[in-house]
């Protein structure tokens, strides 16, 4: 999680897209019984959730900064 703190929004989105593509490929391998490391699917899902959480945090922070102060 510490390495996610240093990434920009663009980098986070790119990493999320890459992990989702990898997850899709692993799910295809699972469906065709060619998957060698089934635990990798669970790990990827958790990594994607961490990324999405960080993206949401950054969006909320940006929205909070964009609001005019009264």
PQR file of N, CA, C, O and H, with PARSE charges and radii, in Angstrom:
ATOM      1  N   UNK A   1       0.824  -1.200   0.000 -0.4000 1.5000
ATOM      2  CA  UNK A   1       0.000   0.000   0.000 -0.0000 2.0000
ATOM      3  C   UNK A   1       0.861   1.253   0.000  0.5500 1.7000
ATOM      4  O   UNK A   1       0.439   2.286  -0.519 -0.5500 1.4000
ATOM      5  N   UNK A   2       2.058   1.184   0.571 -0.4000 1.5000
ATOM      6  CA  UNK A   2       2.908   2.367   0.634 -0.0000 2.0000
ATOM      7  C   UNK A   2       3.316   2.844  -0.754  0.5500 1.7000
ATOM      8  O   UNK A   2       3.415   4.048  -0.988 -0.5500 1.4000
ATOM      9  H   UNK A   2       2.401   0.345   0.993  0.4000 1.0000
ATOM     10  N   UNK A   3       3.552   1.917  -1.671 -0.4000 1.5000
ATOM     11  CA  UNK A   3       3.948   2.336  -3.009 -0.0000 2.0000
ATOM     12  C   UNK A   3       2.789   3.003  -3.753  0.5500 1.7000
ATOM     13  O   UNK A   3       3.026   3.772  -4.685 -0.5500 1.4000
ATOM     14  H   UNK A   3       3.472   0.939  -1.481  0.4000 1.0000
ATOM     15  N   UNK A   4       1.565   2.730  -3.368 -0.4000 1.5000
ATOM     16  CA  UNK A   4       0.409   3.369  -4.002 -0.0000 2.0000
ATOM     17  C   UNK A   4       0.294   4.832  -3.597  0.5500 1.7000
ATOM     18  O   UNK A   4      -0.255   5.640  -4.346 -0.5500 1.4000
ATOM     19  H   UNK A   4       1.373   2.105  -2.611  0.4000 1.0000
ATOM     20  N   UNK A   5       0.805   5.181  -2.423 -0.4000 1.5000
ATOM     21  CA  UNK A   5       0.717   6.554  -1.940 -0.0000 2.0000
ATOM     22  C   UNK A   5       1.513   7.517  -2.814  0.5500 1.7000
ATOM     23  O   UNK A   5       1.184   8.700  -2.898 -0.5500 1.4000
ATOM     24  H   UNK A   5       1.252   4.525  -1.815  0.4000 1.0000
ATOM     25  N   UNK A   6       2.552   7.016  -3.459 -0.4000 1.5000
ATOM     26  CA  UNK A   6       3.441   7.868  -4.246 -0.0000 2.0000
ATOM     27  C   UNK A   6       3.001   8.030  -5.698  0.5500 1.7000
ATOM     28  O   UNK A   6       3.532   8.879  -6.413 -0.5500 1.4000
ATOM     29  H   UNK A   6       2.820   6.054  -3.391  0.4000 1.0000
ATOM     30  N   UNK A   7       2.042   7.228  -6.137 -0.4000 1.5000
ATOM     31  CA  UNK A   7       1.631   7.257  -7.539 -0.0000 2.0000
ATOM     32  C   UNK A   7       0.632   8.384  -7.813  0.5500 1.7000
ATOM     33  O   UNK A   7      -0.141   8.779  -6.940 -0.5500 1.4000
ATOM     34  H   UNK A   7       1.610   6.538  -5.556  0.4000 1.0000
ATOM     35  N   UNK A   8       0.670   8.887  -9.041 -0.4000 1.5000
ATOM     36  CA  UNK A   8      -0.288   9.911  -9.456 -0.0000 2.0000
ATOM     37  C   UNK A   8      -1.585   9.232  -9.886  0.5500 1.7000
ATOM     38  O   UNK A   8      -1.647   8.009 -10.015 -0.5500 1.4000
ATOM     39  H   UNK A   8       1.297   8.567  -9.750  0.4000 1.0000
ATOM     40  N   UNK A   9      -2.608  10.035 -10.104 -0.4000 1.5000
ATOM     41  CA  UNK A   9      -3.905   9.495 -10.520 -0.0000 2.0000
ATOM     42  C   UNK A   9      -3.775   8.751 -11.852  0.5500 1.7000
ATOM     43  O   UNK A   9      -4.347   7.673 -12.011 -0.5500 1.4000
ATOM     44  H   UNK A   9      -2.558  11.029  -9.999  0.4000 1.0000
ATOM     45  N   UNK A  10      -3.046   9.300 -12.788 -0.4000 1.5000
ATOM     46  CA  UNK A  10      -2.863   8.666 -14.094 -0.0000 2.0000
ATOM     47  C   UNK A  10      -2.171   7.315 -13.949  0.5500 1.7000
ATOM     48  O   UNK A  10      -2.565   6.338 -14.586 -0.5500 1.4000
ATOM     49  H   UNK A  10      -2.581  10.176 -12.659  0.4000 1.0000
ATOM     50  N   UNK A  11      -1.147   7.263 -13.116 -0.4000 1.5000
ATOM     51  CA  UNK A  11      -0.426   6.013 -12.897 -0.0000 2.0000
ATOM     52  C   UNK A  11      -1.312   4.975 -12.215  0.5500 1.7000
ATOM     53  O   UNK A  11      -1.260   3.791 -12.547 -0.5500 1.4000
ATOM     54  H   UNK A  11      -0.827   8.057 -12.599  0.4000 1.0000
ATOM     55  N   UNK A  12      -2.120   5.421 -11.267 -0.4000 1.5000
ATOM     56  CA  UNK A  12      -3.034   4.506 -10.589 -0.0000 2.0000
ATOM     57  C   UNK A  12      -4.055   3.921 -11.560  0.5500 1.7000
ATOM     58  O   UNK A  12      -4.341   2.724 -11.524 -0.5500 1.4000
ATOM     59  H   UNK A  12      -2.162   6.383 -10.997  0.4000 1.0000
ATOM     60  N   UNK A  13      -4.601   4.767 -12.423 -0.4000 1.5000
ATOM     61  CA  UNK A  13      -5.588   4.296 -13.396 -0.0000 2.0000
ATOM     62  C   UNK A  13      -4.959   3.309 -14.375  0.5500 1.7000
ATOM     63  O   UNK A  13      -5.580   2.309 -14.737 -0.5500 1.4000
ATOM     64  H   UNK A  13      -4.369   5.739 -12.453  0.4000 1.0000
ATOM     65  N   UNK A  14      -3.737   3.588 -14.802 -0.4000 1.5000
ATOM     66  CA  UNK A  14      -3.046   2.687 -15.728 -0.0000 2.0000
ATOM     67  C   UNK A  14      -2.763   1.344 -15.057  0.5500 1.7000
ATOM     68  O   UNK A  14      -2.950   0.290 -15.664 -0.5500 1.4000
ATOM     69  H   UNK A  14      -3.233   4.400 -14.509  0.4000 1.0000
ATOM     70  N   UNK A  15      -2.320   1.386 -13.822 -0.4000 1.5000
ATOM     71  CA  UNK A  15      -2.031   0.156 -13.085 -0.0000 2.0000
ATOM     72  C   UNK A  15      -3.309  -0.652 -12.862  0.5500 1.7000
ATOM     73  O   UNK A  15      -3.299  -1.879 -12.963 -0.5500 1.4000
ATOM     74  H   UNK A  15      -2.168   2.242 -13.329  0.4000 1.0000
ATOM     75  N   UNK A  16      -4.398   0.035 -12.562 -0.4000 1.5000
ATOM     76  CA  UNK A  16      -5.675  -0.638 -12.373 -0.0000 2.0000
ATOM     77  C   UNK A  16      -6.111  -1.329 -13.665  0.5500 1.7000
ATOM     78  O   UNK A  16      -6.570  -2.471 -13.646 -0.5500 1.4000
ATOM     79  H   UNK A  16      -4.406   1.031 -12.480  0.4000 1.0000
ATOM     80  N   UNK A  17      -5.964  -0.629 -14.774 -0.4000 1.5000
ATOM     81  CA  UNK A  17      -6.332  -1.199 -16.071 -0.0000 2.0000
ATOM     82  C   UNK A  17      -5.494  -2.439 -16.374  0.5500 1.7000
ATOM     83  O   UNK A  17      -6.019  -3.441 -16.860 -0.5500 1.4000
ATOM     84  H   UNK A  17      -5.592   0.299 -14.790  0.4000 1.0000
ATOM     85  N   UNK A  18      -4.188  -2.373 -16.089 -0.4000 1.5000
ATOM     86  CA  UNK A  18      -3.301  -3.505 -16.338 -0.0000 2.0000
ATOM     87  C   UNK A  18      -3.664  -4.712 -15.472  0.5500 1.7000
ATOM     88  O   UNK A  18      -3.679  -5.847 -15.949 -0.5500 1.4000
ATOM     89  H   UNK A  18      -3.762  -1.559 -15.694  0.4000 1.0000
ATOM     90  N   UNK A  19      -3.956  -4.456 -14.199 -0.4000 1.5000
ATOM     91  CA  UNK A  19      -4.312  -5.552 -13.301 -0.0000 2.0000
ATOM     92  C   UNK A  19      -5.646  -6.181 -13.692  0.5500 1.7000
ATOM     93  O   UNK A  19      -5.819  -7.396 -13.596 -0.5500 1.4000
ATOM     94  H   UNK A  19      -3.944  -3.534 -13.811  0.4000 1.0000
ATOM     95  N   UNK A  20      -6.583  -5.350 -14.131 -0.4000 1.5000
ATOM     96  CA  UNK A  20      -7.875  -5.885 -14.575 -0.0000 2.0000
ATOM     97  C   UNK A  20      -7.712  -6.755 -15.823  0.5500 1.7000
ATOM     98  O   UNK A  20      -8.387  -7.774 -15.970 -0.5500 1.4000
ATOM     99  H   UNK A  20      -6.442  -4.363 -14.209  0.4000 1.0000
ATOM    100  N   UNK A  21      -6.818  -6.348 -16.715 -0.4000 1.5000
ATOM    101  CA  UNK A  21      -6.551  -7.139 -17.919 -0.0000 2.0000
ATOM    102  C   UNK A  21      -5.910  -8.474 -17.527  0.5500 1.7000
ATOM    103  O   UNK A  21      -6.265  -9.519 -18.072 -0.5500 1.4000
ATOM    104  H   UNK A  21      -6.269  -5.520 -16.596  0.4000 1.0000
ATOM    105  N   UNK A  22      -4.971  -8.437 -16.589 -0.4000 1.5000
ATOM    106  CA  UNK A  22      -4.331  -9.664 -16.127 -0.0000 2.0000
ATOM    107  C   UNK A  22      -5.350 -10.588 -15.463  0.5500 1.7000
ATOM    108  O   UNK A  22      -5.328 -11.801 -15.676 -0.5500 1.4000
ATOM    109  H   UNK A  22      -4.682  -7.588 -16.146  0.4000 1.0000
ATOM    110  N   UNK A  23      -6.241 -10.012 -14.658 -0.4000 1.5000
ATOM    111  CA  UNK A  23      -7.287 -10.806 -14.010 -0.0000 2.0000
ATOM    112  C   UNK A  23      -8.184 -11.465 -15.055  0.5500 1.7000
ATOM    113  O   UNK A  23      -8.535 -12.638 -14.929 -0.5500 1.4000
ATOM    114  H   UNK A  23      -6.259  -9.027 -14.484  0.4000 1.0000
ATOM    115  N   UNK A  24      -8.550 -10.715 -16.075 -0.4000 1.5000
ATOM    116  CA  UNK A  24      -9.381 -11.265 -17.150 -0.0000 2.0000
ATOM    117  C   UNK A  24      -8.681 -12.450 -17.811  0.5500 1.7000
ATOM    118  O   UNK A  24      -9.297 -13.487 -18.056 -0.5500 1.4000
ATOM    119  H   UNK A  24      -8.266  -9.762 -16.178  0.4000 1.0000
ATOM    120  N   UNK A  25      -7.399 -12.288 -18.094 -0.4000 1.5000
ATOM    121  CA  UNK A  25      -6.643 -13.364 -18.732 -0.0000 2.0000
ATOM    122  C   UNK A  25      -6.566 -14.599 -17.836  0.5500 1.7000
ATOM    123  O   UNK A  25      -6.674 -15.728 -18.316 -0.5500 1.4000
ATOM    124  H   UNK A  25      -6.898 -11.445 -17.895  0.4000 1.0000
ATOM    125  N   UNK A  26      -6.380 -14.383 -16.542 -0.4000 1.5000
ATOM    126  CA  UNK A  26      -6.330 -15.517 -15.619 -0.0000 2.0000
ATOM    127  C   UNK A  26      -7.684 -16.223 -15.525  0.5500 1.7000
ATOM    128  O   UNK A  26      -7.747 -17.447 -15.411 -0.5500 1.4000
ATOM    129  H   UNK A  26      -6.292 -13.466 -16.152  0.4000 1.0000
ATOM    130  N   UNK A  27      -8.750 -15.452 -15.573 -0.4000 1.5000
ATOM    131  CA  UNK A  27     -10.078 -16.058 -15.534 -0.0000 2.0000
ATOM    132  C   UNK A  27     -10.349 -16.878 -16.791  0.5500 1.7000
ATOM    133  O   UNK A  27     -11.020 -17.908 -16.733 -0.5500 1.4000
ATOM    134  H   UNK A  27      -8.698 -14.457 -15.666  0.4000 1.0000
ATOM    135  N   UNK A  28      -9.827 -16.421 -17.920 -0.4000 1.5000
ATOM    136  CA  UNK A  28      -9.949 -17.215 -19.147 -0.0000 2.0000
ATOM    137  C   UNK A  28      -9.165 -18.519 -19.018  0.5500 1.7000
ATOM    138  O   UNK A  28      -9.646 -19.580 -19.415 -0.5500 1.4000
ATOM    139  H   UNK A  28      -9.281 -15.585 -17.966  0.4000 1.0000
ATOM    140  N   UNK A  29      -7.965 -18.435 -18.466 -0.4000 1.5000
ATOM    141  CA  UNK A  29      -7.160 -19.641 -18.268 -0.0000 2.0000
ATOM    142  C   UNK A  29      -7.866 -20.606 -17.317  0.5500 1.7000
ATOM    143  O   UNK A  29      -7.828 -21.821 -17.513 -0.5500 1.4000
ATOM    144  H   UNK A  29      -7.574 -17.573 -18.144  0.4000 1.0000
ATOM    145  N   UNK A  30      -8.502 -20.061 -16.297 -0.4000 1.5000
ATOM    146  CA  UNK A  30      -9.230 -20.912 -15.341 -0.0000 2.0000
ATOM    147  C   UNK A  30     -10.380 -21.622 -16.040  0.5500 1.7000
ATOM    148  O   UNK A  30     -10.629 -22.804 -15.804 -0.5500 1.4000
ATOM    149  H   UNK A  30      -8.533 -19.074 -16.139  0.4000 1.0000
ATOM    150  N   UNK A  31     -11.073 -20.894 -16.897 -0.4000 1.5000
ATOM    151  CA  UNK A  31     -12.218 -21.473 -17.595 -0.0000 2.0000
ATOM    152  C   UNK A  31     -11.796 -22.605 -18.540  0.5500 1.7000
ATOM    153  O   UNK A  31     -12.557 -23.543 -18.779 -0.5500 1.4000
ATOM    154  H   UNK A  31     -10.871 -19.934 -17.089  0.4000 1.0000
ATOM    155  N   UNK A  32     -10.584 -22.503 -19.065 -0.4000 1.5000
ATOM    156  CA  UNK A  32     -10.097 -23.532 -19.987 -0.0000 2.0000
ATOM    157  C   UNK A  32      -9.180 -24.535 -19.293  0.5500 1.7000
ATOM    158  O   UNK A  32      -8.504 -25.325 -19.952 -0.5500 1.4000
ATOM    159  H   UNK A  32      -9.966 -21.741 -18.870  0.4000 1.0000
ATOM    160  N   UNK A  33      -9.160 -24.500 -17.971 -0.4000 1.5000
ATOM    161  CA  UNK A  33      -8.359 -25.422 -17.145 -0.0000 2.0000
ATOM    162  C   UNK A  33      -6.865 -25.353 -17.451  0.5500 1.7000
ATOM    163  O   UNK A  33      -6.183 -26.378 -17.436 -0.5500 1.4000
ATOM    164  H   UNK A  33      -9.709 -23.859 -17.435  0.4000 1.0000
ATOM    165  N   UNK A  34      -6.359 -24.165 -17.726 -0.4000 1.5000
ATOM    166  CA  UNK A  34      -4.932 -23.986 -18.007 -0.0000 2.0000
ATOM    167  C   UNK A  34      -4.246 -23.137 -16.931  0.5500 1.7000
ATOM    168  O   UNK A  34      -3.082 -22.765 -17.083 -0.5500 1.4000
ATOM    169  H   UNK A  34      -6.913 -23.333 -17.738  0.4000 1.0000
ATOM    170  N   UNK A  35      -4.950 -22.841 -15.871 -0.4000 1.5000
ATOM    171  CA  UNK A  35      -4.423 -21.964 -14.835 -0.0000 2.0000
ATOM    172  C   UNK A  35      -3.439 -22.712 -13.944  0.5500 1.7000
ATOM    173  O   UNK A  35      -3.777 -23.742 -13.362 -0.5500 1.4000
ATOM    174  H   UNK A  35      -5.895 -23.144 -15.748  0.4000 1.0000
ATOM    175  N   UNK A  36      -2.203 -22.183 -13.840 -0.4000 1.5000
ATOM    176  CA  UNK A  36      -1.176 -22.834 -13.041 -0.0000 2.0000
ATOM    177  C   UNK A  36      -1.162 -22.335 -11.598  0.5500 1.7000
ATOM    178  O   UNK A  36      -0.859 -23.100 -10.683 -0.5500 1.4000
ATOM    179  H   UNK A  36      -1.928 -21.346 -14.313  0.4000 1.0000
ATOM    180  N   UNK A  37      -1.487 -21.055 -11.385 -0.4000 1.5000
ATOM    181  CA  UNK A  37      -1.436 -20.469 -10.040 -0.0000 2.0000
ATOM    182  C   UNK A  37      -2.799 -19.875  -9.680  0.5500 1.7000
ATOM    183  O   UNK A  37      -3.022 -18.679  -9.866 -0.5500 1.4000
ATOM    184  H   UNK A  37      -1.733 -20.433 -12.129  0.4000 1.0000
ATOM    185  N   UNK A  38      -3.708 -20.703  -9.166 -0.4000 1.5000
ATOM    186  CA  UNK A  38      -5.056 -20.215  -8.860 -0.0000 2.0000
ATOM    187  C   UNK A  38      -5.088 -19.145  -7.773  0.5500 1.7000
ATOM    188  O   UNK A  38      -6.011 -18.330  -7.749 -0.5500 1.4000
ATOM    189  H   UNK A  38      -3.526 -21.675  -9.015  0.4000 1.0000
ATOM    190  N   UNK A  39      -4.113 -19.126  -6.881 -0.4000 1.5000
ATOM    191  CA  UNK A  39      -4.092 -18.123  -5.816 -0.0000 2.0000
ATOM    192  C   UNK A  39      -3.839 -16.721  -6.368  0.5500 1.7000
ATOM    193  O   UNK A  39      -4.130 -15.730  -5.698 -0.5500 1.4000
ATOM    194  H   UNK A  39      -3.364 -19.788  -6.900  0.4000 1.0000
ATOM    195  N   UNK A  40      -3.307 -16.631  -7.568 -0.4000 1.5000
ATOM    196  CA  UNK A  40      -3.004 -15.332  -8.171 -0.0000 2.0000
ATOM    197  C   UNK A  40      -4.287 -14.528  -8.421  0.5500 1.7000
ATOM    198  O   UNK A  40      -4.254 -13.299  -8.369 -0.5500 1.4000
ATOM    199  H   UNK A  40      -3.070 -17.436  -8.113  0.4000 1.0000
ATOM    200  N   UNK A  41      -5.398 -15.189  -8.685 -0.4000 1.5000
ATOM    201  CA  UNK A  41      -6.668 -14.494  -8.910 -0.0000 2.0000
ATOM    202  C   UNK A  41      -7.085 -13.741  -7.647  0.5500 1.7000
ATOM    203  O   UNK A  41      -7.479 -12.577  -7.713 -0.5500 1.4000
ATOM    204  H   UNK A  41      -5.425 -16.187  -8.727  0.4000 1.0000
ATOM    205  N   UNK A  42      -6.996 -14.410  -6.503 -0.4000 1.5000
ATOM    206  CA  UNK A  42      -7.371 -13.779  -5.234 -0.0000 2.0000
ATOM    207  C   UNK A  42      -6.459 -12.589  -4.934  0.5500 1.7000
ATOM    208  O   UNK A  42      -6.928 -11.541  -4.493 -0.5500 1.4000
ATOM    209  H   UNK A  42      -6.676 -15.356  -6.450  0.4000 1.0000
ATOM    210  N   UNK A  43      -5.174 -12.749  -5.171 -0.4000 1.5000
ATOM    211  CA  UNK A  43      -4.210 -11.676  -4.940 -0.0000 2.0000
ATOM    212  C   UNK A  43      -4.499 -10.477  -5.836  0.5500 1.7000
ATOM    213  O   UNK A  43      -4.455  -9.334  -5.383 -0.5500 1.4000
ATOM    214  H   UNK A  43      -4.792 -13.601  -5.530  0.4000 1.0000
ATOM    215  N   UNK A  44      -4.793 -10.737  -7.092 -0.4000 1.5000
ATOM    216  CA  UNK A  44      -5.101  -9.652  -8.030 -0.0000 2.0000
ATOM    217  C   UNK A  44      -6.360  -8.900  -7.630  0.5500 1.7000
ATOM    218  O   UNK A  44      -6.406  -7.672  -7.706 -0.5500 1.4000
ATOM    219  H   UNK A  44      -4.829 -11.667  -7.459  0.4000 1.0000
ATOM    220  N   UNK A  45      -7.374  -9.631  -7.206 -0.4000 1.5000
ATOM    221  CA  UNK A  45      -8.617  -8.973  -6.786 -0.0000 2.0000
ATOM    222  C   UNK A  45      -8.371  -8.028  -5.615  0.5500 1.7000
ATOM    223  O   UNK A  45      -8.926  -6.930  -5.571 -0.5500 1.4000
ATOM    224  H   UNK A  45      -7.337 -10.629  -7.144  0.4000 1.0000
ATOM    225  N   UNK A  46      -7.542  -8.454  -4.668 -0.4000 1.5000
ATOM    226  CA  UNK A  46      -7.220  -7.610  -3.518 -0.0000 2.0000
ATOM    227  C   UNK A  46      -6.402  -6.389  -3.948  0.5500 1.7000
ATOM    228  O   UNK A  46      -6.629  -5.283  -3.457 -0.5500 1.4000
ATOM    229  H   UNK A  46      -7.091  -9.346  -4.703  0.4000 1.0000
ATOM    230  N   UNK A  47      -5.460  -6.591  -4.856 -0.4000 1.5000
ATOM    231  CA  UNK A  47      -4.654  -5.472  -5.356 -0.0000 2.0000
ATOM    232  C   UNK A  47      -5.521  -4.451  -6.075  0.5500 1.7000
ATOM    233  O   UNK A  47      -5.330  -3.245  -5.919 -0.5500 1.4000
ATOM    234  H   UNK A  47      -5.276  -7.489  -5.255  0.4000 1.0000
ATOM    235  N   UNK A  48      -6.475  -4.934  -6.863 -0.4000 1.5000
ATOM    236  CA  UNK A  48      -7.385  -4.032  -7.577 -0.0000 2.0000
ATOM    237  C   UNK A  48      -8.224  -3.252  -6.569  0.5500 1.7000
ATOM    238  O   UNK A  48      -8.441  -2.054  -6.746 -0.5500 1.4000
ATOM    239  H   UNK A  48      -6.630  -5.914  -6.990  0.4000 1.0000
ATOM    240  N   UNK A  49      -8.693  -3.907  -5.529 -0.4000 1.5000
ATOM    241  CA  UNK A  49      -9.484  -3.221  -4.504 -0.0000 2.0000
ATOM    242  C   UNK A  49      -8.654  -2.141  -3.816  0.5500 1.7000
ATOM    243  O   UNK A  49      -9.163  -1.054  -3.544 -0.5500 1.4000
ATOM    244  H   UNK A  49      -8.517  -4.881  -5.386  0.4000 1.0000
ATOM    245  N   UNK A  50      -7.392  -2.423  -3.535 -0.4000 1.5000
ATOM    246  CA  UNK A  50      -6.509  -1.421  -2.922 -0.0000 2.0000
ATOM    247  C   UNK A  50      -6.339  -0.218  -3.839  0.5500 1.7000
ATOM    248  O   UNK A  50      -6.386   0.930  -3.395 -0.5500 1.4000
ATOM    249  H   UNK A  50      -6.979  -3.307  -3.757  0.4000 1.0000
ATOM    250  N   UNK A  51      -6.141  -0.493  -5.115 -0.4000 1.5000
ATOM    251  CA  UNK A  51      -5.995   0.593  -6.086 -0.0000 2.0000
ATOM    252  C   UNK A  51      -7.249   1.445  -6.161  0.5500 1.7000
ATOM    253  O   UNK A  51      -7.177   2.674  -6.145 -0.5500 1.4000
ATOM    254  H   UNK A  51      -6.102  -1.425  -5.476  0.4000 1.0000
ATOM    255  N   UNK A  52      -8.394   0.790  -6.244 -0.4000 1.5000
ATOM    256  CA  UNK A  52      -9.653   1.528  -6.340 -0.0000 2.0000
ATOM    257  C   UNK A  52      -9.906   2.370  -5.092  0.5500 1.7000
ATOM    258  O   UNK A  52     -10.445   3.473  -5.177 -0.5500 1.4000
ATOM    259  H   UNK A  52      -8.452  -0.208  -6.257  0.4000 1.0000
ATOM    260  N   UNK A  53      -9.517   1.843  -3.938 -0.4000 1.5000
ATOM    261  CA  UNK A  53      -9.654   2.605  -2.697 -0.0000 2.0000
ATOM    262  C   UNK A  53      -8.787   3.853  -2.748  0.5500 1.7000
ATOM    263  O   UNK A  53      -9.240   4.937  -2.382 -0.5500 1.4000
ATOM    264  H   UNK A  53      -9.079   0.947  -3.869  0.4000 1.0000
ATOM    265  N   UNK A  54      -7.561   3.713  -3.194 -0.4000 1.5000
ATOM    266  CA  UNK A  54      -6.647   4.855  -3.287 -0.0000 2.0000
ATOM    267  C   UNK A  54      -7.168   5.871  -4.300  0.5500 1.7000
ATOM    268  O   UNK A  54      -7.088   7.075  -4.056 -0.5500 1.4000
ATOM    269  H   UNK A  54      -7.193   2.832  -3.492  0.4000 1.0000
ATOM    270  N   UNK A  55      -7.695   5.411  -5.422 -0.4000 1.5000
ATOM    271  CA  UNK A  55      -8.252   6.314  -6.434 -0.0000 2.0000
ATOM    272  C   UNK A  55      -9.415   7.109  -5.849  0.5500 1.7000
ATOM    273  O   UNK A  55      -9.518   8.315  -6.071 -0.5500 1.4000
ATOM    274  H   UNK A  55      -7.759   4.433  -5.620  0.4000 1.0000
ATOM    275  N   UNK A  56     -10.291   6.438  -5.102 -0.4000 1.5000
ATOM    276  CA  UNK A  56     -11.425   7.105  -4.480 -0.0000 2.0000
ATOM    277  C   UNK A  56     -10.959   8.141  -3.465  0.5500 1.7000
ATOM    278  O   UNK A  56     -11.509   9.240  -3.395 -0.5500 1.4000
ATOM    279  H   UNK A  56     -10.207   5.457  -4.922  0.4000 1.0000
ATOM    280  N   UNK A  57      -9.947   7.791  -2.682 -0.4000 1.5000
ATOM    281  CA  UNK A  57      -9.402   8.743  -1.713 -0.0000 2.0000
ATOM    282  C   UNK A  57      -8.887   9.997  -2.408  0.5500 1.7000
ATOM    283  O   UNK A  57      -9.131  11.116  -1.956 -0.5500 1.4000
ATOM    284  H   UNK A  57      -9.500   6.899  -2.739  0.4000 1.0000
ATOM    285  N   UNK A  58      -8.178   9.797  -3.505 -0.4000 1.5000
ATOM    286  CA  UNK A  58      -7.614  10.935  -4.226 -0.0000 2.0000
ATOM    287  C   UNK A  58      -8.716  11.803  -4.840  0.5500 1.7000
ATOM    288  O   UNK A  58      -8.619  13.030  -4.833 -0.5500 1.4000
ATOM    289  H   UNK A  58      -7.980   8.888  -3.872  0.4000 1.0000
ATOM    290  N   UNK A  59      -9.756  11.168  -5.366 -0.4000 1.5000
ATOM    291  CA  UNK A  59     -10.867  11.927  -5.950 -0.0000 2.0000
ATOM    292  C   UNK A  59     -11.565  12.770  -4.887  0.5500 1.7000
ATOM    293  O   UNK A  59     -11.883  13.936  -5.121 -0.5500 1.4000
ATOM    294  H   UNK A  59      -9.835  10.171  -5.372  0.4000 1.0000
ATOM    295  N   UNK A  60     -11.799  12.176  -3.719 -0.4000 1.5000
ATOM    296  CA  UNK A  60     -12.456  12.918  -2.637 -0.0000 2.0000
ATOM    297  C   UNK A  60     -11.592  14.082  -2.176  0.5500 1.7000
ATOM    298  O   UNK A  60     -12.104  15.160  -1.875 -0.5500 1.4000
ATOM    299  H   UNK A  60     -11.540  11.229  -3.529  0.4000 1.0000
ATOM    300  N   UNK A  61     -10.294  13.868  -2.121 -0.4000 1.5000
ATOM    301  CA  UNK A  61      -9.376  14.926  -1.714 -0.0000 2.0000
ATOM    302  C   UNK A  61      -9.398  16.069  -2.725  0.5500 1.7000
ATOM    303  O   UNK A  61      -9.392  17.239  -2.340 -0.5500 1.4000
ATOM    304  H   UNK A  61      -9.878  12.992  -2.366  0.4000 1.0000
ATOM    305  N   UNK A  62      -9.425  15.737  -4.011 -0.4000 1.5000
ATOM    306  CA  UNK A  62      -9.473  16.759  -5.062 -0.0000 2.0000
ATOM    307  C   UNK A  62     -10.786  17.532  -5.002  0.5500 1.7000
ATOM    308  O   UNK A  62     -10.797  18.752  -5.165 -0.5500 1.4000
ATOM    309  H   UNK A  62      -9.430  14.787  -4.324  0.4000 1.0000
ATOM    310  N   UNK A  63     -11.898  16.826  -4.769 -0.4000 1.5000
ATOM    311  CA  UNK A  63     -13.199  17.491  -4.674 -0.0000 2.0000
ATOM    312  C   UNK A  63     -13.246  18.430  -3.479  0.5500 1.7000
ATOM    313  O   UNK A  63     -13.810  19.522  -3.551 -0.5500 1.4000
ATOM    314  H   UNK A  63     -11.890  15.835  -4.637  0.4000 1.0000
ATOM    315  N   UNK A  64     -12.650  17.992  -2.387 -0.4000 1.5000
ATOM    316  CA  UNK A  64     -12.643  18.808  -1.186 -0.0000 2.0000
ATOM    317  C   UNK A  64     -11.808  20.089  -1.398  0.5500 1.7000
ATOM    318  O   UNK A  64     -12.174  21.158  -0.910 -0.5500 1.4000
ATOM    319  H   UNK A  64     -12.192  17.105  -2.329  0.4000 1.0000
ATOM    320  N   UNK A  65     -10.719  19.973  -2.106 -0.4000 1.5000
ATOM    321  CA  UNK A  65      -9.875  21.128  -2.390 -0.0000 2.0000
ATOM    322  C   UNK A  65     -10.518  22.056  -3.401  0.5500 1.7000
ATOM    323  O   UNK A  65     -10.264  23.260  -3.379 -0.5500 1.4000
ATOM    324  H   UNK A  65     -10.422  19.104  -2.502  0.4000 1.0000
ATOM    325  N   UNK A  66     -11.343  21.522  -4.283 -0.4000 1.5000
ATOM    326  CA  UNK A  66     -11.981  22.319  -5.333 -0.0000 2.0000
ATOM    327  C   UNK A  66     -13.162  23.111  -4.802  0.5500 1.7000
ATOM    328  O   UNK A  66     -13.564  24.091  -5.429 -0.5500 1.4000
ATOM    329  H   UNK A  66     -11.549  20.543  -4.301  0.4000 1.0000
ATOM    330  N   UNK A  67     -13.733  22.721  -3.669 -0.4000 1.5000
ATOM    331  CA  UNK A  67     -14.880  23.424  -3.117 -0.0000 2.0000
ATOM    332  C   UNK A  67     -14.450  24.789  -2.595  0.5500 1.7000
ATOM    333  O   UNK A  67     -13.424  24.912  -1.925 -0.5500 1.4000
ATOM    334  H   UNK A  67     -13.407  21.925  -3.159  0.4000 1.0000
ATOM    335  N   UNK A  68     -15.246  25.821  -2.908 -0.4000 1.5000
ATOM    336  CA  UNK A  68     -14.905  27.166  -2.395 -0.0000 2.0000
ATOM    337  C   UNK A  68     -15.112  27.227  -0.893  0.5500 1.7000
ATOM    338  O   UNK A  68     -16.053  26.650  -0.348 -0.5500 1.4000
ATOM    339  H   UNK A  68     -16.079  25.722  -3.452  0.4000 1.0000
ATOM    340  N   UNK A  69     -14.212  27.939  -0.244 -0.4000 1.5000
ATOM    341  CA  UNK A  69     -14.326  28.091   1.211 -0.0000 2.0000
ATOM    342  C   UNK A  69     -15.252  29.242   1.527  0.5500 1.7000
ATOM    343  O   UNK A  69     -15.137  30.321   0.947 -0.5500 1.4000
ATOM    344  H   UNK A  69     -13.448  28.408  -0.686  0.4000 1.0000
ATOM    345  N   UNK A  70     -16.173  29.009   2.451 -0.4000 1.5000
ATOM    346  CA  UNK A  70     -17.148  30.050   2.817 -0.0000 2.0000
ATOM    347  C   UNK A  70     -16.690  30.828   4.010  0.5500 1.7000
ATOM    348  O   UNK A  70     -17.384  31.741   4.455 -0.5500 1.4000
ATOM    349  H   UNK A  70     -16.266  28.132   2.923  0.4000 1.0000
TER
END
